[in-house]
Amino acid sequence: MANFGFKISTPRSIDLDNADRTLYEQMLEMVPSYRYCIGCGGCTATCSAGQFTDFNIRKTHFLFSRRQYDKLTTDMLPEVDLNKCMLCGKCSLVCPRGVNTRGLIVEMRKLLLN
């Protein structure tokens, strides 16, 4: 076998069928508009915290919807630190689907940080 200078890594698939859905279901009850997010990135583009820090609200939503709660509560990914959000609400104003993104951050803080 030839050595091409790289090796094929193992797949990084997530089994959403067997993932813990309790926090996700609680979030949908508290912020029902969360289910309408299409991941367009409009919230991240207008984020005041994202302009001055490395906060990324889209990545935060994405990790939570994929039930990767461990990555949201560790210091591995500084761009998803929920305390960096200033709760200004600009993200909610530009959302084309009307998702209450400000409410999402508040509820994520309650669910994950407490």
Secondary structure, DSSP 8 states (H G I E B T S, - for coil): ----S----------TTSS--HHHHHHHHH-GGGGG-----HHHHH-HHHHHSS--HHHHHHHHHTT-HHHHSSSS-GGG-GGG-----HHHHH-TT---HHHHHHHHIIIII-
